[in-house]
Amino acid sequence: MPRKAKSTYKGKVKRNYTKKVSTGKIKANKTQIDGIKFASQLEAFTYKQLKLAGLEFDYEPRSYEIFPKFVYPGETWEQVGKKPNLENKELKTILPITYTPDFVAKDESWVIECKGFANDRFPYVWKMFKHRLTKGKKMPALFVPKNQKQVLFSIQRILELQGC
């Protein structure tokens, strides 16, 4: 149903329309529990549930290098920052791509990555992380819950895998 117009004192019609401005970013509510700062409420919920289940784990214990650093030997002309011109970035070190999972079992038998809303980068990084894990001796069970119900399912499955 369209909005009604307001009449002004000069007889003109003024419409009250507001344009919704979106940044395209979803901002998670940061939460702190036991001195640990969590990036989202879903991570905080997962932490509480893991403790309640008596599971041994670490929160963001380490970063995995999923793509190594390297030096491109040829010319590469790129825009740097907001400067309008291209600059030659020849022989500059390209930084590695790293990934830090949210929760990892002490024995590294499982990993939980809480993802309420995944960004465009996540599917690629997750795929590279899984590939990196195939290079190791041990394949952990991986869980990517997007809500509390899925977190509870993940923890239940972990307990089943551990024979509890």
N, C-alpha and C positions, 0 to 999 in steps of 0.2 A: 504494500500500500504506500503510495507516494506521501511525502511529508507535506504538511499544510503550510501555506505561505503566511507570513506575518505581515500585517499592514503597518506602515510607518506613519508618522504624523503628517508627512507631506503627500500621503496617498500612494506612495510608491510601494511596491511589493518587494520584500526582502526575504530571501530564502536562507534557511539555516542549514547549510550543508557543511560537513566537516570531512576533509579528506584524511583517510587513515594512512599514516606514514609508517612503513615497515622497513626495518634495517635488514631483514632477511636472516637475522641471527636469533637463535633461541637462547635466552639467558637462564641458566640453571641457578637454583637457589643454593648457595654454598652453605654448608653446615659443618659444625665442629662437634666431635664427640671424642672423649678420652684424649683430648689434646691433638687429635688428627683432624685436619681440614679436608673435608670431602667436597668434590666438585659438584655434586648434586645430592638431592634428597634420596634418590634411588640408591646411590652408593652408600649413604648413611644407613638406609634401611637394610641393605645387604650386609653391611658390617655388623649391625645388631643381630641379624638372623644367623649369621655364621658363628658369632660368639655364643648365641643361645643354643645352637646345635653342638657346641663343643668342638668345632673343627679348628685345627691349627693352620694359620694362614698369615700372610703378610699383605699389607696394603701398598701397592705400587713399589714392590721391592727393588726392581731394577729395570733398566731399559735394555731392549734387545736391538742390536744392529740388524736391520732387515735388508738394507742395501748399503754396500760399502762406499766410503768416500773415494774419489778419484780425481785425476787431473785430465781435462780435455786438452789435447796437444795442439789443436788447430785454432783458427780464428773463430771467435764467437762474439757477435755484435748484439748487445742487449741494452734495453733501456734500464737505467739505474735509478731507482726511486721515482721521483716525479719530474726528473730532468727530461726535456723534450727530445734530446739527441741520443743516438746510440753510442755506446762506449765499447771498446774492445776488452773483453774479459779473458783474453788468451792466457793460458797456463795458470788460471786460478783454480784452487782446490774446490771441488764440489763437495759439500758436506754430506755425510751419510744420512740415510733415513732411519730413524729409530722409532721404537714403539714401546710404550710402558703399559702393561696390562694392569687393571684395577686390583684384582685379588688373585694371589697365587698360593697354592698349598705349600706348606713348609717342605714337603717331599716332592713338590712340583708334579703331583699326579693330576691336578686340575687347575684350570684358569677360569675366572669369571670376569668378563668385560661388560659392565653396565652401560647400556646405550639406550637412553630414553628416545632421543632424536639423533640419528646419525647424520654427520655432515657428508659432503661430497667426497672427502678424502678417505673416510673410514673404510669403505669396501675394498679399496686398493691396498691400504695398509694392513687390513685384516688378512687379506689373501697372501700378502708377502710374509706376514707373521706366521701363518699356517705353513707356508713353504719352508720358512726358516726352521720350524719345529720338526719338519720331516728329516732334517739333516742330523738330528740328535738321536740318542739311543732310546729315549723314552718319549712316548706320545701321550701328553696329558689330555684329559677330557676337557673340551672347550665349551663354554656356555656364554651366550650373549643375551641376557634377559633385558627386556624393554619395559617391564612393569613389575609390580610387587608379586603378582601371581606367578610370573615366570621365574622370579628370584626364588620363591618357595619351591617350585618344581625343581630348579637347578640344585638346590641344597638337598632336597629329598633324593635326587638321582646320585649325588655325590655320596650321601650316606649309604645308599644301596651298593654303589661301587666299592665302598670300603667294608662292606659286610656288616654294617651296623643295624 
